[in-house]
């Protein structure tokens, strides 16, 4: 008892010390950012008082963007001070009054002199001299970066939420001490993948920004005419050298009949089917030429590929562009197994050796013929191009070759210190010896931003800091909150992740805890302490202390249910009660209520998905599934919402059919229930393919629904396969005479032993419909055998056509003693 008392006192002392440290941080933060001074000194700047100001906003208005910048600043300052800040051109400004100069104009040069001296591209300055204020930068949109730093530093105005104007605190009197600050971006290239995700006001200037979205929010303040030119947001980080195509371009330069993987060839290329005219251009697998990839060891292909790139430059009318050369995304295996490609792979120690050999050749050729053209090459998949070629020491790729290091094989909820991901960082280091132009294509939010509660912001922070220390200057954040189905109302802490991304692109050394605390206060108001608690626990559960890694390609994590072991009944109950408290604290504030609802949505999806288990765990609390489903709301119509809709539909059927499922056939009588496993496979066809439903309501099915079979064949085939050991197991071949049309029939597959990564597959044409069984593998009893039965229903007049609807309502595994 005495020990416990001492421990309690020690723990309290530790907490007090931590609070003191945090309080000190806030105090320092306040001193650094305070904009309102209590005492006024002779050299202080009185920006506004009692809704009035002596200041004017001055610019030379040489471009529409400069006009917009001035109007934007005037609007924000009016919101913050109540004062009207007149906007004047540099030739008609009032020389007797102080000015806020936006951008570099003639008066700025007279007052400061060599304004750009010592500045690099995208550097920006926030400074005062006398009573005047200067906000300007060097390079594309750097003036705007200076404006945003000024508003952040002195008014605490931050765009913490996409497509939502910030809450601006009103100040009766604004007094600024003299200041002189210079800022730069740690990462000079920053990009998100889709225009819907771009956020101009947090510092990103993306290749494709969402002009229309911001019109909706700023038009009332700035007027229609300020958007007609389409210059807000910006069009590119480097507008003088646009990127022509973002990814996976091989079949755009070498068109193939049938549009391989849905990729259409560029319209200026006359040959529309190279596979017909030049099959030797294509990958060799098992001794045959196939359409999977291209064979870059072939000299004739290289010549044709180069010719078509030059046609592209002619078509564009300029060679000052970024052209991408990358393998196709839909074929993850080794690009080509022809003798020449195999020889190059063996010589240089990488499957992508033939492509790198061509890129080296092309880069040297274009240095002479097209010196302005940048050749961009993704380093993508360990089975293709992530592994660096083992060239002689000192070998470098030409400067016109830009590499995009895209580690899609990593676990996105683990850092590069983890055993699984550590080899990736070593690969990056090897590439850095071969090229001085490497950007990162990061997949951290690709699957994690789906529909379940999860967070890997700590991994993002660690990655950015490692890259900065390593000297990397470009970061592409492959972030898809759209996969949740709620594009505009982000689930989980995905909006916070974007804030952290933008902030750390400028300053990787920020106090991330302080920044997150400030975010929580602004976005969740009086519930901020509870949301911070939820964030910390979710980070720990889904990333830091999670024994399972999320693969970058695991867009639908429901296929591997053990990934969600961290969503235990105990945690889901605790977090649900935590949100009950949050809702009470934010009641009456529409913005905070909405933000809490958006944050809770992913948790509710998990609760609804696991409802039968939770209802048994705590029937008193989990007593109203309909209420949970109502909070989730309607799922927006877009291709990315298909996975979420399917998950919710399955959950609804499990809830509705709980205790009402059809009994097992009589042949299973007498077998202990604990020896029987019942599963339903999953059709993993692309979310964009909506011709046949992936799951189907069926009153004849054992659980009220069944999975459809992708591309069924005749005879119909299914079987067992161990992916990790590459061993085939028993298989079925069902002829037309073995089919009972319109009825479910049980077929015996045979006996199997599970492994860590094994499946039951359907159709030799596809395997896209399958059942993942690895989570049933018992490492303590690896030789356990199961007898497998598959229940299938075939339509009338089944012909094995793609449009035939074949259903599987359950797969039964019986453990053998």
C-alpha distance (Angstrom), angle and dihedral (degrees) to the residues before:
residue distance angle dihedral
X1 . . .
X2 3.79 . .
X3 3.82 89.2 .
X4 3.79 90.8 52.9
X5 3.78 91.5 50.9
X6 3.79 92.7 50.7
X7 3.78 90.2 47.0
X8 3.80 91.0 51.5
X9 3.80 92.3 50.7
X10 3.81 90.8 47.8
X11 3.80 91.0 49.4
X12 3.79 91.6 49.9
X13 3.79 90.2 49.6
X14 3.77 89.7 51.2
X15 3.80 91.0 50.9
X16 3.80 91.2 48.1
X17 3.80 90.7 51.9
X18 3.79 90.7 49.2
X19 3.80 90.9 49.9
X20 3.81 90.5 49.4
X21 3.80 91.0 52.0
X22 3.79 91.4 48.3
X23 3.80 91.7 47.1
X24 3.79 90.2 51.3
X25 3.81 89.3 51.6
X26 3.79 90.6 52.7
X27 3.80 90.7 48.6
X28 3.81 91.8 51.8
X29 3.80 89.6 44.6
X30 3.81 89.7 52.5
X31 3.79 92.9 49.7
X32 3.80 90.9 50.5
X33 3.78 95.7 48.4
X34 3.79 104.4 29.7
X35 3.78 112.3 129.3
X36 3.78 101.0 177.1
X37 3.79 117.5 73.1
X38 3.80 122.3 -165.2
X39 3.80 95.8 -153.4
X40 3.81 123.2 47.1
X41 3.81 121.7 -144.9
X42 3.79 131.1 -169.4
X43 3.78 96.4 -98.2
X44 3.83 95.7 42.4
X45 3.80 120.5 114.3
X46 3.82 114.6 -125.2
X47 3.78 99.2 -156.3
X48 3.81 97.4 177.5
X49 3.78 140.5 -13.3
X50 3.80 132.0 -175.2
X51 3.80 92.0 -7.1
X52 3.80 94.5 -52.9
X53 3.80 134.7 102.0
X54 3.78 139.5 -175.1
X55 3.79 91.1 -153.5
X56 3.79 126.7 105.7
X57 3.81 126.6 -163.6
X58 3.81 110.0 -126.6
X59 3.81 131.4 -167.0
X60 3.79 136.0 150.6
X61 3.85 90.5 -122.3
X62 3.81 90.6 -144.5
X63 3.82 91.0 147.7
X64 3.84 134.4 30.2
X65 3.80 88.2 -116.3
X66 3.82 91.8 60.5
X67 3.80 89.7 52.7
X68 3.78 89.7 50.3
X69 3.81 92.7 48.7
X70 3.81 91.4 54.1
X71 3.80 93.5 47.4
X72 3.79 91.4 47.1
X73 3.81 92.2 52.4
X74 3.81 92.1 46.3
X75 3.81 91.1 52.3
X76 3.82 94.4 50.3
X77 3.82 93.3 45.7
X78 3.78 91.0 50.6
X79 3.81 89.8 51.6
X80 3.82 89.9 50.4
X81 3.82 99.9 42.2
X82 3.80 107.6 16.7
X83 3.82 89.0 -124.9
X84 3.79 127.0 125.0
X85 3.79 110.0 -126.3
X86 3.83 106.8 -157.9
X87 3.80 115.9 -135.9
X88 3.80 116.1 -137.4
X89 3.76 137.2 174.0
X90 3.79 117.0 -115.1
X91 3.82 91.1 -109.0
X92 3.81 96.0 53.1
X93 3.80 100.5 36.8
X94 3.80 119.1 128.4
X95 3.83 104.5 -107.3
X96 3.79 91.5 -161.7
X97 3.80 94.8 61.8
X98 3.80 130.1 66.8
X99 3.77 117.5 -102.4
X100 3.78 142.2 -153.7
X101 3.79 102.1 -140.9
X102 3.80 114.1 -152.5
X103 3.78 112.0 -161.5
X104 3.78 126.9 -14.1
X105 3.80 116.4 -53.1
X106 3.80 133.6 156.7
X107 3.84 94.6 -86.6
X108 3.82 89.0 52.5
X109 3.79 91.8 53.4
X110 3.81 90.5 49.9
X111 3.80 92.8 50.3
X112 3.80 99.4 41.1
X113 3.79 107.1 20.2
X114 3.85 116.1 -157.1
X115 3.79 95.6 31.5
X116 3.80 97.9 174.7
X117 3.78 98.1 40.4
X118 3.81 110.8 136.3
X119 3.82 93.4 1.2
X120 3.80 125.1 131.5
X121 3.79 128.5 -153.7
X122 3.86 111.5 -62.7
X123 3.82 92.9 11.7
X124 3.81 111.6 138.0
X125 3.79 137.6 -169.4
X126 3.81 133.6 -142.6
X127 3.80 109.0 -174.9
X128 3.77 146.2 137.1
X129 3.77 130.7 -139.4
X130 3.76 117.0 -174.0
X131 3.79 105.1 -36.1
X132 3.81 94.5 -30.4
X133 3.81 126.2 99.4
X134 3.82 123.1 -148.4
X135 3.81 123.7 -158.1
X136 3.78 113.5 176.8
X137 3.78 144.6 123.6
X138 3.76 144.1 -169.5
X139 3.79 120.5 -104.4
X140 3.75 136.3 6.8
X141 3.82 113.2 -4.7
X142 3.81 93.2 -19.7
X143 3.82 89.8 132.3
X144 3.78 88.2 62.9
X145 3.80 91.9 49.1
X146 3.82 87.4 56.4
X147 3.82 90.7 52.0
X148 3.79 91.5 51.6
X149 3.81 92.3 48.8
X150 3.81 90.1 50.5
X151 3.81 91.8 51.4
X152 3.79 92.3 44.8
X153 3.79 97.4 46.1
X154 3.81 99.5 43.8
X155 3.82 103.7 26.0
X156 3.82 103.3 25.8
X157 3.81 90.0 -125.4
X158 3.79 110.4 159.7
X159 3.77 130.7 163.9
X160 3.78 95.8 -129.4
X161 3.82 94.2 161.4
X162 3.76 129.9 48.4
X163 3.78 117.9 -115.3
X164 3.80 91.1 3.1
X165 3.77 123.5 106.2
X166 3.81 112.5 -126.5
X167 3.77 122.8 -106.0
X168 3.79 103.6 -106.0
X169 3.77 118.9 -152.5
X170 3.82 114.6 -135.1
X171 3.83 118.0 -124.4
X172 3.79 123.3 -164.5
X173 3.80 92.6 -164.5
X174 3.80 127.6 21.1
X175 3.80 117.8 -168.2
X176 3.81 120.1 173.8
X177 3.77 127.5 -163.3
X178 3.84 114.9 -134.5
X179 3.81 109.8 -81.2
X180 3.79 141.9 -177.3
X181 3.81 118.5 -173.8
X182 3.77 132.2 165.2
X183 3.80 121.9 -163.9
X184 3.77 135.7 -170.9
X185 3.79 137.8 176.5
X186 3.78 117.9 -105.6
X187 3.82 86.9 -155.2
X188 3.78 111.3 40.3
X189 3.81 93.4 -171.8
X190 3.82 115.6 57.4
X191 3.76 126.8 165.3
X192 3.78 145.4 162.2
X193 3.80 122.4 -155.0
X194 3.78 103.2 -122.6
X195 3.80 134.7 40.9
X196 3.80 91.5 -129.8
X197 3.80 89.7 64.5
X198 3.77 98.9 46.6
X199 3.77 116.8 113.8
X200 3.76 113.9 -167.6
X201 3.78 96.4 -177.2
X202 3.78 95.8 58.0
X203 3.77 92.1 58.8
X204 3.78 106.5 -89.0
X205 3.76 120.4 130.8
X206 3.77 101.1 -172.3
X207 3.78 132.9 -168.5
X208 3.80 88.4 -116.6
X209 3.77 115.9 23.6
X210 3.77 129.1 -176.8
X211 3.80 104.4 -108.7
X212 3.81 94.0 164.1
X213 3.80 94.2 52.8
X214 3.78 93.8 54.8
X215 3.79 92.6 45.9
X216 3.77 87.4 66.1
X217 3.79 92.8 56.6
X218 3.80 104.7 36.5
X219 3.79 102.5 33.1
X220 3.81 92.8 87.3
X221 3.81 90.1 55.3
X222 3.79 102.1 36.8
X223 3.79 105.4 26.4
X224 3.80 135.2 -118.8
X225 3.78 95.8 -84.2
X226 3.80 91.7 63.2
X227 3.79 91.4 67.4
X228 3.78 103.0 41.3
X229 3.81 93.0 92.4
X230 3.82 92.9 54.7
X231 3.79 92.1 -132.3
X232 3.78 95.1 129.5
X233 2.91 114.0 103.4
X234 3.79 103.4 24.8
X235 3.76 123.9 -105.9
X236 3.80 101.9 -133.0
X237 3.77 145.8 -10.5
X238 3.79 87.6 -119.2
X239 3.83 103.5 25.3
X240 3.80 90.9 176.0
X241 3.83 89.6 64.4
X242 3.80 111.7 36.4
X243 3.78 122.6 -170.7
X244 3.79 109.7 -117.2
X245 3.80 101.2 -158.4
X246 3.80 127.7 10.1
X247 3.83 103.6 -147.4
X248 3.81 153.0 -15.5
X249 3.77 101.2 27.7
X250 3.81 108.1 157.5
X251 3.79 95.0 104.2
X252 3.79 92.0 44.1
X253 3.80 89.0 64.4
X254 3.82 93.9 36.4
X255 3.83 104.9 37.9
X256 3.78 117.1 -154.2
X257 3.79 129.8 -163.4
X258 3.77 112.6 -99.3
X259 3.83 91.9 28.6
X260 3.79 96.9 -96.0
X261 3.82 110.3 -120.4
X262 3.81 87.6 -4.1
X263 3.82 92.3 -66.5
X264 3.79 114.5 138.9
X265 3.77 121.6 -153.6
X266 3.78 120.4 -113.8
X267 3.82 109.5 -87.6
X268 3.82 95.3 -123.8
X269 3.83 92.8 64.1
X270 3.79 110.4 94.3
X271 3.81 99.6 -160.3
X272 3.80 105.3 77.6
X273 3.81 97.4 -179.9
X274 3.78 116.3 38.6
X275 3.80 90.8 165.9
X276 3.79 88.4 66.8
X277 3.80 95.7 45.4
X278 3.82 100.3 31.1
X279 3.82 113.0 20.9
X280 3.82 88.0 162.0
X281 3.83 87.3 72.2
X282 3.81 90.2 70.0
X283 3.78 137.0 80.8
X284 3.76 120.4 -80.9
X285 3.79 116.4 -137.2
X286 3.81 122.5 172.8
X287 3.79 90.7 -9.1
X288 3.82 95.3 -54.1
X289 3.78 132.6 101.2
X290 3.81 111.2 -117.0
X291 3.80 137.4 178.0
X292 3.81 94.2 -117.1
X293 3.84 97.4 104.3
X294 3.79 141.1 -25.7
X295 3.81 127.6 -86.4
X296 3.80 104.4 -124.7
X297 3.78 93.9 -178.5
X298 3.83 87.7 72.6
X299 3.86 109.6 99.8
X300 3.81 92.3 -154.6
X301 3.82 91.3 54.2
X302 3.80 90.9 50.1
X303 3.79 91.0 51.4
X304 3.82 92.2 48.5
X305 3.80 92.5 45.1
X306 3.81 91.7 51.9
X307 3.80 90.9 47.0
X308 3.82 91.0 53.0
X309 3.81 92.3 48.8
X310 3.80 88.4 54.2
X311 3.82 89.3 48.7
X312 3.80 85.7 54.3
X313 3.80 91.7 53.6
X314 3.81 90.1 49.6
X315 3.80 89.5 48.5
X316 3.81 90.7 52.2
X317 3.78 93.3 45.5
X318 3.81 92.2 -131.7
X319 3.77 138.6 64.6
X320 3.81 93.7 -156.3
X321 3.81 92.7 101.9
X322 3.81 142.8 99.1
X323 3.81 112.1 -104.3
X324 3.79 118.6 -168.0
X325 3.80 127.5 -145.1
X326 3.78 114.3 -172.1
X327 3.75 141.0 145.7
X328 3.79 119.3 -102.9
X329 3.79 115.5 -84.9
X330 3.79 97.5 -139.9
X331 3.79 96.8 66.3
X332 3.83 108.9 62.1
X333 3.81 97.4 174.9
X334 3.81 130.3 93.0
X335 3.82 106.3 -53.4
X336 3.82 99.1 -128.3
X337 3.79 138.0 -4.3
X338 3.79 99.7 -166.3
X339 3.84 114.5 131.2
X340 3.82 93.7 -104.9
X341 3.83 94.8 49.6
X342 3.80 91.2 44.6
X343 3.79 90.5 51.3
X344 3.82 91.9 51.5
X345 3.80 91.2 46.1
X346 3.79 91.0 51.8
X347 3.81 92.6 46.2
X348 3.82 95.9 50.0
X349 3.81 101.0 27.7
X350 3.79 99.3 -122.6
X351 3.84 135.2 94.9
X352 3.83 88.8 -133.4
X353 3.81 94.5 58.2
X354 3.82 94.8 114.7
X355 3.81 92.5 52.2
X356 3.82 92.2 47.3
X357 3.78 90.2 49.5
X358 3.81 89.4 54.5
X359 3.83 92.9 44.9
X360 3.80 90.8 52.3
X361 3.80 89.0 50.7
X362 3.81 94.0 45.1
X363 3.80 93.6 46.3
X364 3.81 92.2 54.9
X365 3.81 91.7 45.9
X366 3.83 93.2 49.1
X367 3.81 92.0 48.3
X368 3.79 85.1 69.6
X369 3.82 102.1 32.3
X370 3.83 103.0 30.8
X371 3.81 108.2 14.4
X372 3.82 92.6 166.4
X373 3.82 94.7 57.4
X374 3.81 119.4 98.4
X375 3.80 117.0 -151.5
X376 3.79 110.5 -149.8
X377 3.82 119.0 -159.5
X378 3.83 123.3 -176.0
X379 3.81 115.6 -140.9
X380 3.76 95.1 -144.9
X381 3.83 132.9 168.3
X382 3.78 125.0 -2.8
X383 3.79 88.0 -114.6
X384 3.81 90.2 59.6
X385 3.80 124.9 19.6
X386 3.82 111.9 -20.2
X387 3.81 93.7 92.9
X388 3.80 111.8 82.7
X389 3.83 118.5 -125.4
X390 3.79 115.4 -107.9
X391 3.82 96.9 -121.0
X392 3.82 123.3 167.7
X393 3.81 113.2 -78.1
X394 3.79 111.8 -84.2
X395 3.83 95.5 27.7
X396 3.81 112.9 139.0
X397 3.78 133.3 -175.5
X398 3.82 114.4 -121.8
X399 3.81 117.0 -87.1
X400 3.80 91.5 -113.9
X401 3.83 90.4 67.0
X402 3.81 114.8 89.2
X403 3.82 117.6 -167.6
X404 3.79 123.4 -152.1
X405 3.81 108.6 -156.9
X406 3.82 104.3 -150.5
X407 3.83 112.1 177.8
X408 3.79 99.1 -170.0
X409 3.82 90.9 156.6
X410 3.82 92.4 66.4
X411 3.78 126.0 103.5
X412 3.77 101.6 -109.5
X413 3.81 95.6 -153.6
X414 3.84 92.1 56.1
X415 3.79 129.5 72.0
X416 3.79 125.0 -125.1
X417 3.80 87.5 -97.2
X418 3.81 91.5 71.1
X419 3.83 117.3 99.7
X420 3.81 92.0 -117.1
X421 3.81 96.0 50.5
X422 3.81 100.8 33.2
X423 3.85 93.9 86.7
X424 3.82 88.5 58.5
X425 3.79 92.1 60.6
X426 3.79 89.5 48.6
X427 3.82 88.7 52.7
X428 3.81 89.5 52.5
X429 3.80 90.6 52.3
X430 3.81 90.6 53.0
X431 3.79 90.8 50.5
X432 3.80 90.1 51.1
X433 3.81 87.8 62.2
X434 3.82 90.0 56.2
X435 3.80 100.8 43.4
X436 3.79 140.2 25.4
X437 3.80 91.8 -157.4
X438 3.79 110.5 71.9
X439 3.79 127.1 142.2
X440 3.79 126.4 -177.5
X441 3.78 124.5 -118.6
X442 3.79 102.9 -161.7
X443 3.81 126.3 -162.8
X444 3.80 100.6 -170.9
X445 3.77 96.0 124.4
X446 3.78 97.9 35.5
X447 3.80 100.9 100.5
X448 3.78 100.6 2.2
X449 3.81 90.8 68.9
X450 3.78 90.8 64.2
X451 3.76 124.3 109.5
X452 3.82 104.5 -67.9
X453 3.84 128.0 82.9
X454 3.79 107.8 -90.2
X455 3.78 140.9 131.3
X456 3.80 134.3 -169.5
X457 3.79 101.2 170.8
X458 3.79 90.2 125.8
X459 3.80 88.7 59.2
X460 3.80 89.9 50.6
X461 3.80 91.0 51.8
X462 3.80 92.6 48.7
X463 3.81 92.5 47.5
X464 3.80 94.8 49.8
X465 3.79 91.6 49.4
X466 3.80 92.5 49.2
X467 3.80 91.6 49.2
X468 3.79 92.7 47.9
X469 3.80 91.5 50.9
X470 3.79 87.8 48.4
X471 3.81 92.4 53.3
X472 3.82 100.2 -111.5
X473 3.84 112.1 154.9
X474 3.81 104.2 -175.5
X475 3.81 129.6 66.4
X476 3.80 127.6 179.6
X477 3.81 110.5 -170.9
X478 3.82 108.8 -151.8
X479 3.76 94.4 -156.2
X480 3.79 123.6 162.9
X481 3.80 115.5 177.9
X482 3.79 82.5 154.1
X483 3.80 86.5 80.1
X484 3.78 88.0 72.8
X485 3.79 89.2 63.8
X486 3.81 89.6 -122.6
X487 3.76 102.2 94.7
X488 3.79 99.3 163.9
X489 3.80 97.7 35.3
X490 3.77 103.9 50.9
X491 3.80 120.1 -142.5
X492 3.79 124.1 -139.3
X493 3.82 115.5 -0.1
X494 3.80 93.2 -46.3
X495 3.81 92.6 125.8
X496 3.80 89.5 52.5
X497 3.80 88.8 50.6
X498 3.79 89.9 57.1
X499 3.81 90.9 48.9
X500 3.80 90.3 51.8
X501 3.80 90.3 47.0
X502 3.81 93.6 53.3
X503 3.79 94.5 42.2
X504 3.78 93.8 49.4
X505 3.79 92.8 46.5
X506 3.78 84.2 70.1
X507 3.79 101.2 32.1
X508 3.83 118.5 14.6
X509 3.79 89.6 179.9
X510 3.80 98.1 64.0
X511 3.79 119.8 131.3
X512 3.78 94.1 -101.4
X513 3.83 95.2 -168.8
X514 3.79 91.3 54.3
X515 3.79 91.1 47.5
X516 3.82 92.6 49.4
X517 3.81 91.5 48.2
X518 3.80 90.2 52.9
X519 3.81 90.3 48.6
X520 3.82 91.1 51.3
X521 3.81 91.9 51.4
X522 3.80 94.4 49.2
X523 3.81 97.1 42.6
X524 3.83 103.0 35.3
X525 3.81 102.2 26.6
X526 3.82 115.2 -167.5
X527 3.83 90.8 7.2
X528 3.82 92.6 59.4
X529 3.81 96.0 108.3
X530 3.79 91.5 53.0
X531 3.80 93.3 45.3
X532 3.80 88.7 50.9
X533 3.82 89.2 51.7
X534 3.81 90.1 50.0
X535 3.81 90.7 47.8
X536 3.81 93.2 51.2
X537 3.80 93.0 47.4
X538 3.80 93.1 45.1
X539 3.83 91.8 49.4
X540 3.78 90.0 51.7
X541 3.80 94.9 44.9
X542 3.81 100.3 43.9
X543 3.81 100.9 32.6
X544 3.81 122.2 5.8
X545 3.80 98.2 43.3
X546 3.80 100.5 20.9
X547 3.80 113.2 122.8
X548 3.81 91.4 -157.8
X549 3.78 124.8 71.5
X550 3.80 122.9 -142.1
X551 3.79 112.0 -135.0
X552 3.79 118.9 -135.9
X553 3.80 89.1 -122.9
X554 3.80 94.9 48.5
X555 3.78 93.9 103.7
X556 3.79 90.7 153.0
X557 3.78 104.8 43.8
X558 3.78 91.6 176.2
X559 3.79 86.5 83.8
X560 3.81 87.7 69.0
X561 3.76 103.6 41.9
X562 3.79 96.5 178.1
X563 3.82 86.7 70.6
X564 3.79 85.5 76.3
X565 3.81 97.6 52.6
X566 3.81 87.5 113.3
X567 3.80 88.0 67.4
X568 3.78 91.2 78.5
X569 3.81 121.9 169.3
X570 3.81 88.9 -109.9
X571 3.82 92.8 56.0
X572 3.80 94.9 42.1
X573 3.80 90.0 52.0
X574 3.80 93.4 47.2
X575 3.80 93.4 46.8
X576 3.81 93.1 45.9
X577 3.80 90.6 54.6
X578 3.80 88.9 46.2
X579 3.80 89.6 57.2
X580 3.79 91.2 48.2
X581 3.81 86.7 61.3
X582 3.82 91.8 45.5
X583 3.80 91.4 54.1
X584 3.79 91.6 52.5
X585 3.81 91.9 48.8
X586 3.82 93.8 51.0
X587 3.81 98.2 40.3
X588 3.79 110.8 133.6
X589 3.81 97.8 24.7
X590 3.81 106.5 96.6
X591 3.80 95.8 -161.6
X592 3.79 95.0 48.6
X593 3.81 91.3 42.9
X594 3.79 90.6 52.9
X595 3.79 92.5 48.2
X596 3.79 92.5 50.4
X597 3.82 90.0 48.1
X598 3.80 90.9 51.6
X599 3.79 91.2 48.3
X600 3.79 92.1 48.9
X601 3.79 94.7 49.5
X602 3.82 95.3 83.0
X603 3.80 90.7 47.7
X604 3.79 90.0 50.8
X605 3.80 89.8 51.1
X606 3.80 89.2 55.8
X607 3.80 91.9 45.8
X608 3.80 92.1 49.4
X609 3.80 91.6 46.4
X610 3.82 91.6 52.3
X611 3.80 96.7 35.8
X612 3.85 99.4 124.9
X613 3.82 89.9 52.4
X614 3.81 93.1 44.6
X615 3.80 93.7 46.5
X616 3.79 88.4 58.4
X617 3.82 92.4 44.0
X618 3.83 95.6 53.3
X619 3.83 112.3 -0.4
X620 3.81 91.4 173.3
X621 3.83 93.8 61.9
X622 3.81 100.8 28.8
X623 3.80 96.7 53.9
X624 3.82 104.7 120.1
X625 3.82 116.7 54.6
X626 3.81 91.5 168.9
X627 3.81 90.7 61.8
X628 3.79 91.0 53.8
X629 3.81 91.7 48.1
X630 3.81 90.3 49.4
X631 3.81 90.6 54.9
X632 3.80 90.3 53.3
X633 3.81 88.1 56.0
X634 3.77 132.1 -170.3
X635 3.78 115.6 -24.5
X636 3.82 112.3 -125.2
X637 3.78 117.3 -117.8
X638 3.77 109.0 -106.1
X639 3.82 133.5 115.1
X640 3.80 92.7 -106.1
X641 3.81 91.8 60.5
X642 3.81 93.0 62.8
X643 3.80 93.7 90.9
X644 3.78 92.5 50.0
X645 3.80 93.1 46.7
X646 3.79 90.2 50.3
X647 3.80 92.7 49.4
X648 3.80 92.6 49.4
X649 3.80 91.5 46.0
X650 3.80 91.1 53.3
X651 3.78 91.1 47.1
X652 3.80 91.4 49.9
X653 3.80 90.3 52.2
X654 3.80 92.3 48.1
X655 3.79 89.7 52.1
X656 3.80 93.2 45.5
X657 3.81 94.9 45.1
X658 3.80 97.4 39.4
X659 3.80 105.9 135.2
X660 3.82 90.8 2.7
X661 3.80 100.5 79.9
X662 3.77 117.5 127.8
X663 3.81 113.9 -94.1
X664 3.77 122.1 -109.8
X665 3.80 116.7 -94.3
X666 3.79 116.2 -88.5
X667 3.81 92.3 -103.1
X668 3.81 87.3 75.6
X669 3.82 94.4 55.3
X670 3.76 112.8 125.5
X671 3.80 95.6 23.9
X672 3.83 111.4 122.8
X673 3.84 110.2 -110.2
X674 3.82 91.2 -127.1
X675 3.82 88.5 63.1
X676 3.81 93.6 57.5
X677 3.82 126.6 79.9
X678 3.80 120.4 -172.3
X679 3.81 120.0 -165.3
X680 3.80 138.6 166.8
X681 3.82 117.9 -141.4
X682 3.78 123.2 -128.9
X683 3.77 130.6 -125.0
X684 3.81 103.6 -137.3
X685 3.77 96.7 -173.6
X686 3.80 116.1 146.4
X687 3.78 114.5 -72.6
X688 3.80 87.2 -127.8
X689 3.83 91.9 62.5
X690 3.79 103.7 83.0
X691 3.82 101.3 156.6
X692 3.82 92.9 102.8
X693 3.79 122.8 29.9
X694 3.78 115.9 -113.2
X695 3.81 90.0 -141.7
X696 3.79 126.1 26.0
X697 3.82 132.3 -157.3
X698 3.78 107.5 -124.1
X699 3.82 126.4 170.4
X700 3.80 89.3 -157.8
X701 3.80 93.1 57.0
X702 3.80 119.6 102.2
X703 3.82 93.7 -118.0
X704 3.80 100.1 24.1
X705 3.80 96.1 -94.3
X706 3.79 140.6 54.5
X707 3.79 139.2 -160.5
X708 3.80 119.0 -111.7
X709 3.81 119.3 -128.1
X710 3.79 115.5 -119.9
X711 3.84 113.4 -127.4
X712 3.85 98.5 -14.3
X713 3.80 117.0 -151.1
X714 3.81 136.8 -151.9
X715 2.95 118.5 -102.3
X716 3.80 82.3 37.1
X717 3.80 113.5 -127.5
X718 3.78 133.8 -161.2
X719 3.76 134.5 153.5
X720 3.80 152.0 147.5
X721 3.81 125.7 -81.4
X722 3.80 134.6 177.6
X723 3.81 106.4 -144.3
X724 3.80 95.3 -171.1
X725 3.81 95.4 52.1
X726 3.84 95.5 28.1
X727 3.79 90.6 -130.4
X728 3.77 123.7 145.9
X729 3.77 120.1 -140.1
X730 3.80 133.1 -167.9
X731 3.80 118.1 -36.3
X732 3.80 138.4 -167.0
X733 3.79 129.4 -135.1
X734 3.80 109.8 -167.9
X735 3.80 115.5 -165.0
X736 3.79 125.1 -160.0
X737 3.81 90.6 -99.2
X738 3.84 90.5 58.9
X739 3.81 93.7 56.9
X740 3.81 126.0 98.9
X741 3.84 101.3 -159.3
X742 3.78 116.5 -136.3
X743 3.82 95.1 8.2
X744 3.78 135.8 88.4
X745 3.76 112.1 -110.8
X746 3.81 127.5 -173.5
X747 3.80 116.5 -127.7
X748 3.80 122.9 -169.7
X749 3.80 112.2 -131.8
X750 3.81 98.1 -177.6
X751 3.80 139.1 -120.3
X752 3.80 122.7 -34.2
X753 3.82 140.8 177.6
X754 3.77 115.1 -143.3
X755 3.81 126.5 -130.1
X756 3.81 133.3 -170.8
X757 3.82 92.1 -88.4
X758 3.78 113.8 27.3
X759 3.80 136.5 135.0
X760 3.76 145.5 -170.6
X761 3.78 105.2 -131.4
X762 3.80 134.2 -162.0
X763 3.82 130.7 -146.7
X764 3.81 125.2 9.3
X765 3.80 86.7 -126.2
X766 3.76 94.1 63.1
X767 3.85 127.8 -4.2
X768 3.85 83.7 -161.7
X769 3.80 89.4 121.2
X770 3.79 105.9 63.7
X771 3.78 145.8 135.7
X772 3.79 119.1 -120.2
X773 3.82 108.5 -142.4
X774 3.80 102.7 171.4
X775 3.81 93.2 103.0
X776 3.85 89.0 64.5
X777 3.81 91.4 56.0
X778 3.81 112.9 117.5
X779 3.81 108.9 -153.0
X780 3.83 89.9 -166.0
X781 3.80 90.6 56.8
X782 3.82 104.2 29.0
X783 3.82 94.2 159.7
X784 3.80 95.3 59.4
X785 3.80 109.5 133.4
X786 3.79 127.3 -144.0
X787 3.78 129.4 -164.6
X788 3.81 108.3 -139.2
X789 3.81 129.5 -149.2
X790 3.81 125.5 -178.5
X791 3.81 124.4 -156.8
X792 3.82 113.3 -149.8
X793 3.79 136.7 174.2
X794 3.81 120.8 -159.7
X795 3.82 124.9 -164.5
X796 3.79 125.0 -116.7
X797 3.84 113.0 -81.0
X798 3.79 92.5 13.5
X799 3.82 112.0 -164.5
X800 3.80 103.1 169.6
X801 3.80 92.8 -107.6
X802 3.80 124.0 154.9
X803 3.81 91.0 -112.8
X804 3.83 94.8 50.9
X805 3.79 110.1 113.5
X806 3.80 109.3 -133.4
X807 3.81 115.0 175.3
X808 3.80 134.4 -159.3
X809 3.81 113.8 -164.3
X810 3.80 98.3 177.7
X811 3.77 147.3 -5.8
X812 3.80 115.3 -147.8
X813 3.80 122.5 -153.6
X814 3.80 118.4 -169.4
X815 3.80 116.6 -163.4
X816 3.78 110.5 -131.7
X817 3.78 119.1 -140.1
